[in-house]
């Protein structure tokens, strides 16, 4: 059964950094998969597995954004990183509650994740995207970006970070 998407990806979410935009699109897709699993009343384990994948991918995405912020000396880095860390803390707390039976994956949780992601992209990430595009030598970035893509395809990609 096909369900309405929780969050529809559109170009209005683009921040102007290809890798970041592609990862945001992937995060939206994972959020929609979690929504569909809940709507279709899949087993708790299936929903938890999707939430875990979403959490892991979010950490990887945050590493990319934060790496780009560091190499471009983004002045809003600390505040942006704090937002990332707060979400990770909340997700870890939720995972512990799920494990102990103190919580379930609900539409309320989905709504929170949807609002957080949309606001974070439209406000915080777009500010960084504008800074990045105004302050980055795109030829240098293009070379760096290719190196990142190649490195991430290797098994030990995390050593790069």
Secondary structure by P-SEA (a helix, b strand, c coil): cccccccccccccccccaaaaaaaaaaaaaaaaaaaaaaacccaaaaaaaaaaaaaaaaaaaaaaaaaaaaacccaaaaaaaaaaaaaaaaaaaaaaaaaccccccaaaaaaaaaaaaaaaacaaaaaaaaaaaccaaaaaaaaaaaaaaaaacccccccc
